[in-house]
Amino acid sequence: MIEATLSRIGITLDELQSNSRKRELVCARRVVAKILRDNSESLHSIGRVINRDHSTVAYLLKDFDVILKCDEMAREMYDRLTE
């Protein structure tokens, strides 16, 4: 399911789980974390999906609404994935 969702934004699961800090991948991790959190997933389970520690997931989710307003890339990804 997650791979099909990621294909809508042109990112593979391997890229999402990689150690890359490319802006588009960090943005994708943040958006995926937000969607999973909105679906009542725990920080630990989200961390397993994106291959990050739960504290990193908490950091990604911090101020998500502000980031969504300021970051066009994040907003576009979020809109595409929540359609």
Secondary structure, 3 states (H helix, E strand, C coil): CHHHHHHCCCCCHHHHHCCCCCHHHHHHHHHHHHHHHHCCCCHHHHHHHHCCCHHHHHHHHCCHHHHHHHCHHHHHHHHHHCC
